[in-house]
């Protein structure tokens, strides 16, 4: 929360400058001068109808009201590998206010083909820590919290104040466990899974059993046999992020039970609906 003095200083700056947009340099100087987070400066600017320059290309699609909602949102990304890396990077660039990244793993050489945070010089480093380093380079206005743990060990309050959760896991049992956790916390879950040229994306609304229907009678996925190339991970993660942004900005609250399946090899896209 901003103090009355801090609000007055911000008000004075925006009133006196006659601004139509706000640069990163201006945001940093204001944040340092008034001693407030960078995100608070950007949120105040949006309240005044001024778009921070870093989000200018969001304006036509997301709009000023949508951008304000994003900056006030808190999301949890569970899994920071192929899917989770791209999702986290995209959310950071979009200006999602708080991102909690959860992954107990470390990078190895087999991650280099598709995981955006994996580099030759950070192998054996914790994924949660490397994700935080990357977001510091991309957007200082976003508050990223990296947790090097499995999701089932997190405290309840982490889930209870989240607006949205992203399932970027790599096995069926953990996915079902995460869906149950989100249902209990009444938080929507964006599900994504990939294998080879194929991917699927769905919104799992609280208190539904859609994920159980998707994985009925399945114990293992096929990705271990046919691999996970980078283009499939990037495609699925982009679709997941789009679904998430629609929910966070109020553009999709229909609670439909449907899954998008895509085949990049045959250029086929199919929507599967569940009862």
ROFI-951627 format. One record per residue: residue in one letter; chain; x, y, z of N, C-alpha, C in turn. Coordinates in pm, whole numbers, padded with zeros to 5 digits. Example, Ala and Ser with C-alpha at 12.3 -4.5 7.8 and 13.67 -1.06 7.14 Angstrom:
<nodes>
(A,A,(01319,-00569,00780),(01230,-00450,00780),(01320,-00330,00780))
(S,A,(01285,-00225,00708),(01367,-00106,00714),(01290,00003,00787))
</nodes>
This chain:
<nodes>
(X,A,(00083,-00119,00000),(00000,00000,00000),(00087,00126,00000))
(X,A,(00050,00224,-00082),(00123,00349,-00087),(00076,00441,00025))
(X,A,(00168,00518,00081),(00132,00617,00181),(00073,00739,00111))
(X,A,(00010,00825,00188),(-00045,00947,00132),(00061,01034,00068))
(X,A,(00179,01040,00130),(00288,01120,00075),(00336,01063,-00057))
(X,A,(00348,00930,-00065),(00393,00867,-00189),(00294,00892,-00302))
(X,A,(00167,00881,-00272),(00064,00907,-00373),(00071,01052,-00421))
(X,A,(00093,01142,-00328),(00101,01284,-00364),(00220,01310,-00455))
(X,A,(00332,01247,-00427),(00451,01264,-00511),(00427,01209,-00651))
(X,A,(00362,01093,-00658),(00330,01036,-00789),(00233,01126,-00864))
(X,A,(00133,01173,-00793),(00033,01262,-00854),(00099,01386,-00910))
(X,A,(00191,01441,-00834),(00261,01561,-00879),(00342,01537,-01004))
(X,A,(00408,01423,-01010),(00490,01392,-01128),(00403,01378,-01252))
(X,A,(00296,01299,-01244),(00214,01272,-01361),(00133,01395,-01404))
(X,A,(00099,01479,-01308),(00024,01601,-01341),(00115,01704,-01406))
(X,A,(00238,01714,-01354),(00326,01820,-01399),(00398,01792,-01529))
(X,A,(00416,01665,-01564),(00496,01631,-01682),(00418,01629,-01812))
(X,A,(00285,01618,-01804),(00205,01608,-01926),(00238,01485,-02007))
(X,A,(00258,01373,-01940),(00303,01250,-02006),(00191,01183,-02085))
(X,A,(00230,01115,-02192),(00138,01028,-02264),(00183,00883,-02256))
(X,A,(00309,00862,-02217),(00362,00728,-02194),(00474,00737,-02091))
(X,A,(00512,00621,-02036),(00610,00618,-01929),(00722,00522,-01967))
(X,A,(00845,00572,-01974),(00959,00488,-02012),(01009,00408,-01892))
(X,A,(01089,00306,-01919),(01149,00228,-01812),(01238,00316,-01725))
(X,A,(01315,00405,-01788),(01404,00493,-01712),(01324,00583,-01618))
(X,A,(01215,00640,-01667),(01131,00725,-01582),(01072,00644,-01466))
(X,A,(01029,00523,-01494),(00972,00438,-01390),(01075,00408,-01282))
(X,A,(01197,00376,-01326),(01303,00344,-01230),(01338,00464,-01143))
(X,A,(01348,00581,-01206),(01382,00702,-01130),(01274,00734,-01027))
(X,A,(01148,00720,-01067),(01037,00745,-00973),(01037,00645,-00859))
(X,A,(01056,00519,-00891),(01056,00415,-00789),(01168,00439,-00688))
(X,A,(01285,00479,-00737),(01399,00506,-00649),(01375,00631,-00565))
(X,A,(01323,00734,-00627),(01301,00861,-00559),(01196,00850,-00448))
(X,A,(01087,00780,-00479),(00976,00772,-00384),(00988,00650,-00293))
(X,A,(01082,00561,-00330),(01106,00438,-00252),(00984,00345,-00252))
(X,A,(00939,00314,-00372),(00828,00221,-00391),(00866,00120,-00500))
(X,A,(00798,00005,-00506),(00828,-00093,-00611),(00801,-00038,-00751))
(X,A,(00875,-00088,-00847),(00857,-00045,-00986),(00715,-00075,-01034))
(X,A,(00660,-00189,-00992),(00525,-00224,-01033),(00421,-00125,-00984))
(X,A,(00445,-00066,-00867),(00351,00033,-00813),(00351,00159,-00899))
(X,A,(00467,00196,-00951),(00475,00312,-01041),(00395,00285,-01168))
(X,A,(00414,00165,-01225),(00344,00132,-01350),(00193,00124,-01327))
(X,A,(00152,00068,-01214),(00009,00060,-01184),(-00052,00199,-01169))
(X,A,(00020,00289,-01104),(-00030,00426,-01087),(-00042,00496,-01222))
(X,A,(00057,00474,-01307),(00052,00533,-01441),(-00072,00486,-01517))
(X,A,(-00100,00358,-01511),(-00218,00303,-01580),(-00347,00362,-01524))
(X,A,(-00352,00384,-01392),(-00470,00447,-01333),(-00491,00588,-01388))
(X,A,(-00382,00651,-01429),(-00389,00784,-01487),(-00408,00781,-01639))
(X,A,(-00426,00661,-01693),(-00446,00648,-01837),(-00319,00653,-01918))
(X,A,(-00205,00634,-01853),(-00074,00640,-01921),(-00017,00499,-01928))
(X,A,(00011,00453,-02049),(00063,00319,-02070),(00215,00319,-02056))
(X,A,(00270,00238,-01966),(00416,00221,-01964),(00464,00171,-02101))
(X,A,(00574,00227,-02147),(00622,00195,-02282),(00647,00048,-02302))
(X,A,(00692,-00023,-02196),(00724,-00164,-02211),(00601,-00246,-02250))
(X,A,(00481,-00197,-02219),(00358,-00270,-02249),(00281,-00209,-02367))
(X,A,(00344,-00116,-02438),(00275,-00044,-02545),(00214,-00139,-02648))
(X,A,(00284,-00247,-02682),(00233,-00340,-02783),(00125,-00433,-02727))
(X,A,(00096,-00424,-02598),(-00018,-00495,-02540),(-00148,-00414,-02554))
(X,A,(-00131,-00285,-02577),(-00243,-00192,-02563),(-00363,-00227,-02649))
(X,A,(-00340,-00256,-02775),(-00452,-00282,-02866),(-00525,-00411,-02836))
(X,A,(-00456,-00510,-02780),(-00518,-00641,-02756),(-00567,-00658,-02612))
(X,A,(-00487,-00612,-02517),(-00521,-00631,-02376),(-00591,-00508,-02319))
(X,A,(-00552,-00390,-02366),(-00616,-00267,-02322),(-00568,-00222,-02186))
(X,A,(-00602,-00099,-02150),(-00552,-00042,-02026),(-00612,-00111,-01904))
(X,A,(-00741,-00148,-01911),(-00804,-00216,-01798),(-00744,-00356,-01780))
(X,A,(-00720,-00423,-01892),(-00658,-00555,-01884),(-00518,-00549,-01828))
(X,A,(-00441,-00448,-01869),(-00305,-00435,-01819),(-00304,-00407,-01669))
(X,A,(-00399,-00327,-01623),(-00409,-00301,-01479),(-00437,-00430,-01403))
(X,A,(-00525,-00513,-01458),(-00558,-00640,-01392),(-00438,-00733,-01389))
(X,A,(-00362,-00737,-01499),(-00243,-00821,-01502),(-00142,-00781,-01395))
(X,A,(-00118,-00652,-01382),(-00021,-00605,-01285),(-00064,-00635,-01141))
(X,A,(-00192,-00655,-01120),(-00243,-00684,-00986),(-00262,-00834,-00963))
(X,A,(-00227,-00915,-01062),(-00253,-01059,-01054),(-00137,-01135,-00989))
(X,A,(-00173,-01249,-00931),(-00073,-01342,-00879),(-00099,-01479,-00941))
(X,A,(00002,-01535,-01004),(-00011,-01667,-01066),(00098,-01760,-01012))
(X,A,(00070,-01889,-01019),(00167,-01991,-00980),(00195,-02078,-01101))
(X,A,(00321,-02093,-01136),(00362,-02181,-01245),(00429,-02302,-01182))
(X,A,(00367,-02419,-01197),(00421,-02541,-01138),(00494,-02619,-01246))
(X,A,(00626,-02624,-01235),(00710,-02683,-01337),(00774,-02572,-01419))
(X,A,(00907,-02565,-01420),(00977,-02456,-01490),(01067,-02509,-01600))
(X,A,(01022,-02617,-01665),(01099,-02677,-01772),(01055,-02628,-01909))
(X,A,(01020,-02723,-01999),(00985,-02686,-02135),(00864,-02595,-02142))
(X,A,(00752,-02638,-02086),(00631,-02556,-02085),(00645,-02438,-01989))
(X,A,(00687,-02468,-01866),(00691,-02366,-01762),(00787,-02252,-01790))
(X,A,(00898,-02282,-01856),(00992,-02176,-01890),(00930,-02074,-01984))
(X,A,(00867,-02123,-02091),(00804,-02031,-02187),(00686,-01958,-02125))
(X,A,(00607,-02027,-02044),(00493,-01963,-01978),(00542,-01851,-01886))
(X,A,(00643,-01880,-01806),(00695,-01780,-01712),(00754,-01660,-01785))
(X,A,(00829,-01687,-01889),(00888,-01577,-01968),(00778,-01490,-02027))
(X,A,(00675,-01552,-02083),(00566,-01476,-02144),(00490,-01394,-02041))
(X,A,(00461,-01455,-01926),(00389,-01382,-01821),(00470,-01263,-01771))
(X,A,(00601,-01281,-01761),(00687,-01171,-01719),(00687,-01057,-01819))
(X,A,(00696,-01089,-01946),(00696,-00985,-02049),(00560,-00914,-02058))
(X,A,(00454,-00988,-02032),(00320,-00929,-02035),(00296,-00833,-01919))
(X,A,(00368,-00852,-01807),(00349,-00765,-01692),(00257,-00823,-01587))
(X,A,(00268,-00953,-01564),(00191,-01017,-01458),(00257,-00984,-01324))
(X,A,(00184,-00922,-01233),(00243,-00862,-01113),(00325,-00954,-01026))
(X,A,(00269,-01070,-00991),(00340,-01166,-00906),(00340,-01303,-00972))
(X,A,(00457,-01362,-00983),(00469,-01497,-01039),(00544,-01582,-00938))
(X,A,(00483,-01692,-00899),(00549,-01790,-00813),(00586,-01909,-00900))
(X,A,(00714,-01939,-00911),(00761,-02051,-00992),(00804,-02165,-00903))
(X,A,(00747,-02282,-00926),(00771,-02397,-00839),(00834,-02511,-00918))
(X,A,(00953,-02554,-00877),(01019,-02667,-00942),(01133,-02713,-00852))
(X,A,(01137,-02839,-00819),(01242,-02892,-00732),(01366,-02936,-00810))
(X,A,(01361,-02928,-00943),(01467,-02985,-01025),(01583,-02893,-01056))
(X,A,(01685,-02950,-01120),(01800,-02877,-01170),(01812,-02903,-01320))
(X,A,(01884,-02816,-01389),(01901,-02832,-01533),(02006,-02938,-01564))
(X,A,(01982,-03011,-01674),(02085,-03103,-01725),(02091,-03088,-01877))
(X,A,(02182,-03159,-01940),(02205,-03141,-02084),(02084,-03174,-02169))
(X,A,(02001,-03267,-02123),(01884,-03305,-02204),(01778,-03195,-02207))
(X,A,(01792,-03094,-02122),(01696,-02983,-02121),(01727,-02877,-02226))
(X,A,(01849,-02879,-02279),(01894,-02770,-02366),(01815,-02761,-02496))
(X,A,(01753,-02871,-02539),(01685,-02869,-02668),(01555,-02789,-02665))
(X,A,(01500,-02761,-02545),(01366,-02701,-02543),(01339,-02606,-02426))
(X,A,(01419,-02612,-02320),(01388,-02534,-02200),(01457,-02398,-02206))
(X,A,(01378,-02293,-02215),(01431,-02160,-02246),(01525,-02106,-02139))
(X,A,(01511,-02152,-02014),(01600,-02105,-01909),(01728,-02188,-01898))
(X,A,(01735,-02299,-01970),(01854,-02384,-01965),(01963,-02331,-02058))
(X,A,(02085,-02325,-02007),(02199,-02279,-02085),(02317,-02372,-02058))
(X,A,(02415,-02368,-02146),(02532,-02455,-02126),(02607,-02423,-01998))
(X,A,(02598,-02298,-01952),(02674,-02260,-01833),(02591,-02261,-01705))
(X,A,(02466,-02310,-01709),(02392,-02319,-01583),(02339,-02460,-01555))
(X,A,(02398,-02558,-01621),(02360,-02696,-01594),(02393,-02730,-01449))
(X,A,(02308,-02809,-01388),(02309,-02849,-01246),(02263,-02737,-01153))
(X,A,(02226,-02620,-01208),(02170,-02514,-01125),(02020,-02537,-01106))
(X,A,(01963,-02484,-00998),(01821,-02502,-00969),(01736,-02422,-01068))
(X,A,(01634,-02487,-01121),(01547,-02422,-01218),(01475,-02301,-01158))
(X,A,(01432,-02313,-01033),(01360,-02203,-00968),(01447,-02080,-00955))
(X,A,(01576,-02099,-00926),(01666,-01985,-00912),(01700,-01924,-01047))
(X,A,(01722,-02007,-01147),(01757,-01956,-01281),(01640,-01881,-01344))
(X,A,(01519,-01927,-01317),(01401,-01856,-01367),(01395,-01715,-01309))
(X,A,(01426,-01703,-01181),(01427,-01571,-01117),(01531,-01479,-01178))
(X,A,(01649,-01533,-01207),(01754,-01452,-01269),(01710,-01401,-01407))
(X,A,(01643,-01488,-01481),(01598,-01448,-01614),(01493,-01337,-01607))
(X,A,(01398,-01350,-01516),(01293,-01247,-01508),(01348,-01114,-01460))
(X,A,(01455,-01116,-01382),(01519,-00990,-01344),(01574,-00918,-01466))
(X,A,(01617,-00994,-01565),(01668,-00934,-01690),(01555,-00883,-01779))
(X,A,(01437,-00943,-01765),(01325,-00913,-01855),(01236,-00802,-01802))
(X,A,(01199,-00810,-01673),(01100,-00714,-01620),(01114,-00701,-01469))
(X,A,(01175,-00592,-01425),(01193,-00568,-01282),(01062,-00531,-01212))
(X,A,(00960,-00497,-01287),(00831,-00462,-01225),(00756,-00585,-01177))
(X,A,(00795,-00701,-01226),(00731,-00826,-01187),(00803,-00884,-01064))
(X,A,(00725,-00925,-00966),(00782,-00989,-00846),(00779,-01139,-00867))
(X,A,(00897,-01199,-00881),(00907,-01344,-00901),(00958,-01409,-00774))
(X,A,(00889,-01514,-00732),(00932,-01594,-00618),(00958,-01736,-00664))
(X,A,(01082,-01779,-00659),(01117,-01914,-00700),(01119,-02007,-00580))
(X,A,(01052,-02120,-00592),(01047,-02218,-00483),(01100,-02351,-00535))
(X,A,(01215,-02392,-00483),(01277,-02518,-00524),(01220,-02632,-00440))
(X,A,(01098,-02669,-00473),(01025,-02769,-00396),(00920,-02833,-00485))
(X,A,(00867,-02945,-00442),(00750,-03001,-00511),(00626,-02927,-00465))
(X,A,(00528,-02919,-00550),(00410,-02837,-00521),(00332,-02886,-00400))
(X,A,(00337,-03015,-00372),(00258,-03070,-00262),(00315,-03036,-00125))
(X,A,(00429,-02969,-00121),(00488,-02928,00006),(00465,-02780,00035))
(X,A,(00393,-02710,-00052),(00369,-02567,-00033),(00263,-02543,00072))
(X,A,(00274,-02431,00142),(00175,-02393,00242),(00043,-02356,00175))
(X,A,(-00066,-02378,00246),(-00200,-02353,00191),(-00220,-02209,00146))
(X,A,(-00162,-02113,00220),(-00187,-01972,00186),(-00132,-01933,00049))
(X,A,(-00033,-02006,00001),(00021,-01977,-00132),(-00087,-01998,-00238))
(X,A,(-00166,-02103,-00221),(-00272,-02133,-00316),(-00392,-02042,-00298))
(X,A,(-00421,-02010,-00174),(-00546,-01940,-00143),(-00552,-01797,-00197))
(X,A,(-00438,-01731,-00214),(-00443,-01595,-00267),(-00397,-01587,-00413))
(X,A,(-00389,-01702,-00479),(-00352,-01705,-00621),(-00474,-01683,-00709))
(X,A,(-00455,-01614,-00819),(-00562,-01593,-00916),(-00569,-01705,-01019))
(X,A,(-00456,-01772,-01041),(-00448,-01871,-01148),(-00325,-01958,-01126))
(X,A,(-00335,-02085,-01168),(-00222,-02177,-01160),(-00199,-02240,-01297))
(X,A,(-00073,-02260,-01333),(-00037,-02324,-01460),(00024,-02461,-01432))
(X,A,(-00033,-02562,-01495),(00017,-02699,-01485),(00118,-02721,-01597))
(X,A,(00246,-02715,-01561),(00355,-02738,-01657),(00437,-02859,-01613))
(X,A,(00368,-02957,-01559),(00431,-03079,-01507),(00456,-03179,-01620))
(X,A,(00518,-03292,-01585),(00555,-03388,-01689),(00510,-03531,-01659))
(X,A,(00416,-03546,-01563),(00364,-03680,-01539),(00219,-03671,-01491))
(X,A,(00144,-03778,-01518),(00000,-03777,-01497),(-00038,-03770,-01350))
(X,A,(00030,-03846,-01266),(-00008,-03849,-01125),(00008,-03712,-01059))
(X,A,(00116,-03641,-01092),(00135,-03507,-01035),(00031,-03410,-01089))
(X,A,(-00002,-03424,-01216),(-00105,-03336,-01274),(-00238,-03352,-01201))
(X,A,(-00277,-03474,-01177),(-00403,-03500,-01107),(-00398,-03447,-00964))
(X,A,(-00282,-03462,-00900),(-00267,-03409,-00765),(-00277,-03258,-00762))
(X,A,(-00216,-03192,-00861),(-00222,-03046,-00870),(-00365,-03000,-00896))
(X,A,(-00436,-03070,-00984),(-00576,-03034,-01012),(-00660,-03042,-00886))
(X,A,(-00637,-03144,-00803),(-00711,-03158,-00678),(-00679,-03043,-00583))
(X,A,(-00551,-03005,-00576),(-00511,-02894,-00491),(-00578,-02765,-00534))
(X,A,(-00581,-02739,-00664),(-00643,-02618,-00716),(-00794,-02618,-00695))
(X,A,(-00855,-02734,-00709),(-00998,-02745,-00686),(-01032,-02712,-00541))
(X,A,(-00951,-02764,-00449),(-00973,-02735,-00307),(-00958,-02586,-00277))
(X,A,(-00861,-02523,-00344),(-00836,-02380,-00323),(-00926,-02292,-00407))
(X,A,(-01008,-02355,-00493),(-01100,-02283,-00583),(-01026,-02186,-00675))
(X,A,(-00915,-02237,-00732),(-00833,-02158,-00825),(-00836,-02226,-00961))
(X,A,(-00863,-02153,-01070),(-00858,-02214,-01204),(-00718,-02262,-01237))
(X,A,(-00711,-02371,-01312),(-00583,-02433,-01351),(-00575,-02437,-01503))
(X,A,(-00463,-02389,-01556),(-00437,-02400,-01700),(-00350,-02523,-01722))
(X,A,(-00405,-02623,-01787),(-00335,-02749,-01811),(-00270,-02749,-01948))
(X,A,(-00147,-02799,-01954),(-00080,-02817,-02082),(00005,-02942,-02079))
(X,A,(00011,-03011,-02192),(00095,-03131,-02202),(00142,-03145,-02346))
(X,A,(00263,-03197,-02364),(00319,-03212,-02498),(00389,-03347,-02511))
(X,A,(00397,-03393,-02635),(00472,-03513,-02669),(00496,-03511,-02820))
(X,A,(00621,-03514,-02860),(00652,-03512,-03002),(00596,-03387,-03069))
(X,A,(00518,-03409,-03174),(00457,-03299,-03248),(00320,-03260,-03191))
(X,A,(00280,-03324,-03083),(00143,-03312,-03034),(00136,-03236,-02902))
(X,A,(00026,-03167,-02882),(00007,-03095,-02756),(-00139,-03080,-02723))
(X,A,(-00166,-03051,-02598),(-00304,-03027,-02555),(-00305,-02919,-02448))
(X,A,(-00410,-02839,-02450),(-00425,-02728,-02357),(-00570,-02720,-02313))
(X,A,(-00593,-02697,-02185),(-00730,-02688,-02134),(-00733,-02602,-02009))
(X,A,(-00848,-02540,-01984),(-00873,-02471,-01858),(-00949,-02568,-01768))
(X,A,(-00894,-02597,-01653),(-00959,-02685,-01557),(-01020,-02598,-01447))
(X,A,(-01151,-02584,-01450),(-01218,-02500,-01352),(-01231,-02574,-01219))
(X,A,(-01230,-02500,-01107),(-01241,-02566,-00976),(-01366,-02652,-00965))
(X,A,(-01351,-02760,-00891),(-01462,-02851,-00860),(-01517,-02921,-00984))
(X,A,(-01434,-02937,-01087),(-01470,-03020,-01202),(-01375,-03139,-01207))
(X,A,(-01413,-03240,-01281),(-01330,-03360,-01291),(-01277,-03379,-01434))
(X,A,(-01258,-03267,-01502),(-01220,-03274,-01643),(-01086,-03343,-01663))
(X,A,(-00988,-03314,-01578),(-00856,-03374,-01598),(-00863,-03525,-01577))
(X,A,(-00944,-03570,-01484),(-00962,-03715,-01465),(-01021,-03778,-01591))
(X,A,(-01110,-03705,-01658),(-01169,-03756,-01781),(-01065,-03762,-01893))
(X,A,(-00979,-03662,-01900),(-00875,-03660,-02002),(-00780,-03778,-01988))
(X,A,(-00744,-03807,-01863),(-00644,-03912,-01837),(-00706,-04043,-01787))
(X,A,(-00830,-04065,-01818),(-00898,-04187,-01773),(-00821,-04311,-01819))
(X,A,(-00791,-04398,-01724),(-00722,-04526,-01747),(-00579,-04510,-01797))
(X,A,(-00520,-04389,-01785),(-00380,-04368,-01825),(-00292,-04351,-01702))
(X,A,(-00176,-04411,-01706),(-00080,-04395,-01598),(00047,-04325,-01644))
(X,A,(00078,-04339,-01773),(00201,-04281,-01826),(00172,-04210,-01958))
(X,A,(00246,-04100,-01984),(00236,-04031,-02111),(00329,-04092,-02214))
(X,A,(00319,-04043,-02338),(00401,-04098,-02446),(00525,-04015,-02474))
(X,A,(00545,-03906,-02398),(00656,-03817,-02428),(00793,-03882,-02409))
(X,A,(00801,-03981,-02321),(00929,-04048,-02300),(00974,-04126,-02423))
(X,A,(00878,-04166,-02506),(00908,-04244,-02625),(00931,-04158,-02749))
(X,A,(00856,-04050,-02763),(00864,-03972,-02887),(00925,-03834,-02866))
(X,A,(00968,-03803,-02744),(01043,-03680,-02720),(00956,-03556,-02703))
(X,A,(01026,-03444,-02682),(00958,-03315,-02662),(01040,-03205,-02728))
(X,A,(01018,-03178,-02857),(01093,-03074,-02927),(01051,-02934,-02886))
(X,A,(01136,-02838,-02911),(01114,-02701,-02864),(00991,-02637,-02925))
(X,A,(00963,-02663,-03053),(00850,-02594,-03116),(00716,-02636,-03056))
(X,A,(00706,-02761,-03013),(00582,-02806,-02949),(00566,-02741,-02812))
(X,A,(00676,-02734,-02737),(00670,-02669,-02607),(00631,-02523,-02620))
(X,A,(00691,-02452,-02716),(00663,-02310,-02735),(00517,-02288,-02778))
(X,A,(00468,-02375,-02866),(00330,-02361,-02913),(00231,-02382,-02800))
(X,A,(00249,-02489,-02724),(00156,-02519,-02615),(00163,-02411,-02507))
(X,A,(00285,-02366,-02476),(00300,-02263,-02373),(00234,-02132,-02415))
(X,A,(00243,-02098,-02542),(00177,-01976,-02591),(00026,-01986,-02577))
(X,A,(-00030,-02102,-02611),(-00174,-02122,-02597),(-00214,-02118,-02449))
(X,A,(-00134,-02178,-02363),(-00162,-02174,-02220),(-00162,-02031,-02167))
(X,A,(-00062,-01954,-02209),(-00054,-01816,-02164),(-00173,-01735,-02212))
(X,A,(-00214,-01756,-02336),(-00330,-01684,-02389),(-00455,-01717,-02310))
(X,A,(-00474,-01846,-02278),(-00591,-01885,-02197),(-00584,-01819,-02059))
(X,A,(-00464,-01816,-02002),(-00448,-01755,-01871),(-00478,-01606,-01871))
(X,A,(-00429,-01536,-01972),(-00451,-01392,-01981),(-00600,-01361,-02000))
(X,A,(-00669,-01444,-02076),(-00813,-01423,-02092),(-00885,-01431,-01958))
(X,A,(-00845,-01524,-01875),(-00909,-01537,-01743),(-00870,-01421,-01653))
(X,A,(-00742,-01388,-01648),(-00695,-01281,-01560),(-00755,-01146,-01596))
(X,A,(-00782,-01124,-01723),(-00836,-00995,-01767),(-00987,-00997,-01786))
(X,A,(-01051,-01111,-01753),(-01197,-01118,-01758),(-01255,-01144,-01894))
(X,A,(-01175,-01195,-01988),(-01225,-01220,-02123),(-01279,-01362,-02141))
(X,A,(-01255,-01450,-02043),(-01307,-01587,-02051),(-01344,-01637,-01913))
(X,A,(-01470,-01630,-01881),(-01519,-01679,-01752),(-01638,-01773,-01773))
(X,A,(-01642,-01839,-01890),(-01758,-01921,-01925),(-01759,-02056,-01855))
(X,A,(-01647,-02100,-01804),(-01634,-02229,-01736),(-01672,-02347,-01826))
(X,A,(-01638,-02334,-01954),(-01659,-02447,-02046),(-01558,-02557,-02017))
(X,A,(-01600,-02681,-02036),(-01510,-02795,-02020),(-01470,-02844,-02158))
(X,A,(-01356,-02796,-02204),(-01310,-02832,-02337),(-01158,-02834,-02339))
(X,A,(-01102,-02909,-02433),(-00957,-02920,-02449),(-00921,-02899,-02596))
(X,A,(-00817,-02819,-02619),(-00764,-02802,-02754),(-00650,-02901,-02774))
(X,A,(-00660,-02984,-02875),(-00554,-03077,-02912),(-00496,-03033,-03045))
(X,A,(-00363,-03032,-03057),(-00302,-02993,-03185),(-00196,-03094,-03228))
(X,A,(-00185,-03109,-03360),(-00087,-03195,-03424),(-00009,-03107,-03521))
(X,A,(00111,-03068,-03485),(00190,-02977,-03568),(00246,-03046,-03692))
(X,A,(00253,-03177,-03692),(00305,-03250,-03808),(00204,-03249,-03922))
(X,A,(00078,-03273,-03889),(-00027,-03278,-03989),(-00109,-03148,-03997))
(X,A,(-00069,-03048,-03919),(-00142,-02920,-03915),(-00289,-02940,-03881))
(X,A,(-00315,-03017,-03779),(-00453,-03044,-03738),(-00478,-02988,-03598))
(X,A,(-00595,-02925,-03582),(-00635,-02866,-03454),(-00777,-02913,-03423))
(X,A,(-00798,-02958,-03304),(-00928,-03014,-03267),(-00967,-02968,-03127))
(X,A,(-01092,-02927,-03111),(-01146,-02895,-02979),(-01234,-03009,-02932))
(X,A,(-01199,-03065,-02817),(-01275,-03178,-02760),(-01353,-03124,-02640))
(X,A,(-01484,-03147,-02641),(-01570,-03096,-02533),(-01610,-03211,-02441))
(X,A,(-01616,-03178,-02313),(-01652,-03276,-02210),(-01783,-03234,-02142))
(X,A,(-01857,-03333,-02100),(-01983,-03308,-02028),(-01958,-03305,-01879))
</nodes>
